Amino acid sequence: MTYLQGFLLQVILYSLLWIYDEYVGLLMCIIMTSIVFGLTLFAYVVELIEKSKVPKSFFKWMLISAVAPLFTLLLFSVLFQGDFNWMKE
C-alpha cells in the first residue's frame, strides 16, 4: 500500500465517523491526532538518542496517521462552517 492510499483510506474512515456522528468524529480526530503525533515525536526523540533498526517508513506512516485525522477535522469544519449540530443541543 502506498502512502497516498493509506492516507485516503484513513480520511475515508474518519469521514464515515463524521457522517455517522459529528461529535464522535470531532473527538476521534482530535484524540487520534494528539496520540499519534505524540507517539511519533517520542519515537523520533528515542531514535535520535539511541539508533535502532526501525525503518524510516515507520515514521512516514506515523506522520500520515497523524495528519489524516487533522485533515479530516479541518475539512469537515470548513464544510460545516463551524456550525455543528451537537453544539445547538
C-alpha positions in Angstrom: 0.0 0.0 0.0 1.4 3.4 -0.9 1.4 6.4 1.4 -1.3 8.1 -0.6 -3.6 5.1 -0.5 -3.1 4.8 3.3 -3.8 8.5 3.7 -7.0 8.3 1.6 -8.2 5.2 3.4 -7.8 6.9 6.8 -9.6 10.0 5.5 -12.5 7.9 4.3 -12.7 6.1 7.7 -12.7 9.3 9.7 -15.2 10.8 7.2 -17.5 7.9 7.9 -17.3 8.7 11.6 -18.1 12.3 10.9 -21.1 11.3 8.8 -22.3 8.9 11.5 -22.0 11.4 14.3 -20.3 14.8 14.2 -19.4 14.8 17.9 -17.8 11.4 17.7 -15.9 12.3 14.6 -14.6 15.5 16.1 -13.5 13.8 19.3 -11.8 10.9 17.4 -10.0 13.2 15.1 -8.7 15.4 18.0 -7.7 12.4 20.1 -6.1 10.4 17.4 -4.1 13.3 16.1 -2.8 14.1 19.6 -1.9 10.5 20.4 -0.3 9.5 17.2 1.7 12.8 16.9 2.9 12.4 20.5 4.0 8.8 19.9 5.7 9.8 16.7 7.6 12.6 18.4 8.6 10.3 21.3 9.8 7.6 18.9 11.8 10.1 16.9 13.5 11.5 20.1 14.3 8.0 21.2 15.7 7.2 17.7 17.9 10.3 18.0 19.3 9.2 21.3 19.8 5.5 20.5 19.7 4.2 16.9 17.6 1.2 16.2 16.7 -0.7 13.1 13.3 0.9 12.7 12.8 1.7 9.0 12.2 5.3 8.0 8.9 4.2 6.5 7.6 3.8 10.1 8.0 7.5 10.8 6.3 8.3 7.5 3.3 6.1 8.2 3.1 7.6 11.7 3.1 11.1 10.4 0.5 10.2 7.8 -1.6 8.7 10.6 -1.4 12.0 12.5 -2.1 14.2 9.5 -5.1 12.2 8.2 -7.5 12.9 11.1 -6.3 16.5 11.3 -7.0 17.0 7.6 -10.5 15.4 8.0 -11.2 17.6 11.0 -10.3 20.7 9.1 -12.2 19.6 6.0 -15.4 19.0 7.9 -15.0 22.1 10.0 -14.8 24.1 6.8 -17.8 22.2 5.2 -19.9 22.8 8.3 -18.5 26.3 8.7 -18.0 25.6 12.4 -21.8 25.2 12.9 -22.1 21.7 14.4 -25.5 20.2 15.4 -24.3 18.9 18.7 -23.4 22.5 19.8 -27.1 23.5 19.5 -28.5 20.8 21.7 
